[in-house]
């Protein structure tokens, strides 16, 4: 039976998967903890259960190599499902057919023409949370302090971007502060040798950043990370801006940045997120996580709601070759220097 037809609970117990896990982790105690963590995470998320088991395992092993906690409460990373275009062994796209093998078609509103309907398969993918960035940075041993927070109305007294001097008067009452309007975000780090860096962005600047790099958010699609938890995405953006440009990065942190960028390029516009989204033993991560695999997770129940169909790709301009619409349209994503 092919992996794709297997449930994850079946696949994880096959000799091939067991051998891979044991050869990778080696320590029996780690193996037991790892298997227990990912099995539990998949069991409580119906959408993950329909994902290709190999993508769940590969993502989980990558996260394990980073040493991040699989606890969704800690928010160090998230394992989320999204739809991708199915392909054969030669990399050719596969399309839906009827019982007689004839292609199924749908009419696009954008051009009024009939197009073959892509066959979709679900894959699980890792998304690194801002707390994961903090953990990896602090673990490098270079940082004495590393922090990111929102700035509320009335708290910012002065900010000089040239000399990187900022004066804040933080509201001490937590309940009052929580209810106060957010006007910006600030991130800072200080090395053990005393070197420090401070970065402040206004809420308007962060909003413009999200609109520019997240098409799903700009369209207010309702299922992007930015719409689910704007502050968490803003924190991640600030940390990426700060550390990628001025921070010292360990090998693990560099790998996390690279993997994070790749994943966001692939799924940025197509994945919905909830704070309680089950996380598997770590895996692979954009700073402004906006995602579009129309997968929506109910923030109250933790269940995945039926995905919303993405808008068909617009008709290509004259002179450009037409192509079938991919299931996942990767959102144009900035490099680390642009984030």
ABEGO torsion letter per residue (X at the ends): XBAAABBAAAAAABAAAAAAAAAAAGBAAAAAAAAAAAAAAAAABAAAAABBAAAAAAAAAAAAAAGBBABAAAGABBBBBBBBBBBBAAGBBBBBBBAAGBBBBBBBAAAGBBBBBBBBBBBBBBBBBAAAAAAAAAAAGABABBBBBBBBBGABABBBAAAGBBBBBBBABAAAAAABBBABBBBBBBBAAGBBBBBBBBAAAAAAAAAAABAAAAAGAGABAAAABAAAAAAAAAAAAAAAAABBBBAAAAAAAAAAAAAAAAAAAABBBBAABBBBBBBBXXABBBBABBBBBBAAAGBBBBBBBBBBBBBBBBGBBBBBBBABBBBBBBBAAAX
